Amino acid sequence: MSEESHFEAVGEGRFRLVGELTFATVMALWREGTAQLTGGDGPLTVDLGQVERADSAGLALLIEWTREAERAKRPIQFHNVPRQMREIARVSSLDGILPFA
């Protein structure tokens, strides 16, 4: 994972992804994010506005976090999803199930 790629808390139930969301970074981001997303209660928001590059592995990560949030009974929304990720989701018919704001 590049040093710039990280998952950080920015407030109660609010998080931000920064850097690349690719095959090279998703495993470390999954570990960072899952630990933070499954603790606590209440709704979750993840801001992807600072994601510089993303691929299908990044989309798989969002699907996994959506599942984890559902298991924890915490509604989740992804904000500022990069156009590239929205297109991958649309082509894969996942745009209807991912909670993009």
Residue, then its C-alpha position, 0 to 999 in steps of 0.5 A: m500500500s502506498e504511504e498515501s493510501h489510508f482509511e481515517a476517521v473524521g468524526e462520529g461514524r464518518f470516514r475518509l479514504v485517501g489515495e489509491l483504491t487498487f489491487a495493491t492497496v485493498m487488503a491493508l485498507w480492508r483491515e484498517g476500515t473493517a475494524q473501524l466500521t464494525g465498532g460502535d453503532g449508528p449510520l456510517t458515511v465514507d467519503l471517497g473524494q480523495v481517492e486518486r485511482a481505483d479499479s475493480a478491487g476497490l469496488a469489491l472492497l466497497i461491497e465487502w464493507t457494505r456487507e460488514a455494515e449490514r451484519a453490524k446493522r449500521p446503514i452505510q453510504f459512500h460519498n464522492v465516489p470517483r467517476q471511474m468507480r461509478e462506471i465500473a459499478r454500472v457496467s457490473s450492474l452493482d450500482g443498484i446495490l451499492p449505497f452511493a450517495 
